[in-house]
């Protein structure tokens, strides 16, 4: 069975996901670790650690923005 990442592969809590190892994220989102890695490569990242860093940066940026 081949599972594909979807837009909901990363929940609305990027900071929480940034703390998860790939072995937790993949089954939590109903996919395989290999699929998560391929997703990273497809969006131009070198691997899962780089995705975790990007998510952590995004969470920090969102938290630092003043309310509108």
N, C-alpha and C positions, 0 to 999 in steps of 0.2 A: 504494500500500500504506500502511495506517495502522497505526502501532505505538503501543501504549499503555505508559505506565510501569507497572512492577510493583514489588512490595516489594523485589525485588533490584536495583532501579535504582541504588541507592546501596550500594556494597559495604560490607563490615564495617570499612573503613578511612575513616571520615568525614574525618579530618585530611588524608589523601592526596587525597581527592576535593575537599576545600575548596581545594586548590591547583590543581586542573585547570580550564582554561577550558572553557566549554560545548562548544566544538568538539572537545574531547578526550573529555569525558564522554559525550556523546550517541552517537558511533559505538562507543565502548568498551562501552557498555551495550546496543547494538543498537537504538537509537532515533534520532529526529530532534531537532535543536536546538529546533524549534518545539514538539515534544511535551514537552521538558524545561521550556520556558517555561510552557506550559499547566499542567503539573504544579505548578510554583511558584505560579501564580495560584490553582489549585484548593485548595492547602493554606494560602492566605491570605498568601502572600508577594508582594512587588511585582516580583520577577524573580529571575534566577539569581544576581546578586551577593548578594542577601539570603539565598538558600539557602546559598551558600558561607560567609557569616558565621555562619549558624545551625549549620552543620556544624562549623566551627572552634570555636565556643563549646562545642558538645556534646563534641567531642574533648577540649577543655581540662578540662571538668567531669569527664568520665570518668577522665582521667589524674590528677586531683587527689583523687579519692575514695580513702580508705584501704582497704586490702584487708579483706575480711570474714572 
